[in-house]
Amino acid sequence: MSLPKRVIQMIHPNGFDSLFWKEVPKHKTYESAFKKLNSEYQESTGEVRYSNYESYRKARDVRASFKKK
C-alpha cells in the first residue's frame, strides 16, 4: 500500500501540526480543519490519528510549549 505524501507527513506529530495550520484558513473552525485531516488520515491508513479535537489540541499545545523554551 502506498500512502499519499500528505498522509505520510501526518504520521509525525509536527507534520500533522504543519498541515493543520495550512488547513485552518479553509475552514470556519479549528475543529473542522482537524476533522478534515483526521478523516483523511483514517481513510488512507484505516486508523484514527487522534481520538478527537480536544486530545489533538492538548497534544499540540504541549508540543508548542516545548518549542518556546
N, C-alpha and C positions, 0 to 999 in steps of 0.2 A: 504494500500500500504506500503510495506516495502522497505526502501531505503538502498542501499549498504552503508557500514560503511564509505567508502571513500567519498561518496556524503554527508553524514551527517557531516563529518569533514569540507566539503566545505561551510556549512551554516555559520559558524563563519569566519569572515574575516581572522583571524590569521591562521585558519586551511587551508583556501584556499591558503594563502601565503606559508605555510609549504609544501603543496603538489606541488605548483608551483615550488619552488626551487628544489624539488626532481625530477620534470619532466624536468626541463631545460636541464640537460646533455643529454637527449634523443632526443633533437631537435636542429635544426640549428639556430633558433632564439627564443628570449623570447616570441615573439608574437605567434609563432607556439605552444609553450608549453602552453601558455594561452588559445589559441583556443581549444586545446585538452581538457583541464579541463572545460572550459566554456561549450563546447558541451556535455561533459559527464554529467555535472550538468543539462543541459537543457533536455537531453534525459531521465534522471531519474525523473525530477520534472515537466517538461513541462514549466519551466520558465527559463529565462536567468539570470545568476548571475550578470554579468557585461555587459553593453551595447557594449563595445569594449575594445581593449587592452589599449588604451590611458586612458580611465576612470579608469580601474583597476590599471594601472601604477601610476597614480596620487594618488589614494587612498592608495596604498601600500607604496608609498614614504612618505605620511603624517603619516601613522602608524609607519613607521620606524623612522621618525624624533622624534616622541614622545618616542620611546623606548630608544633613545640615551640620553635623558635628565635626 
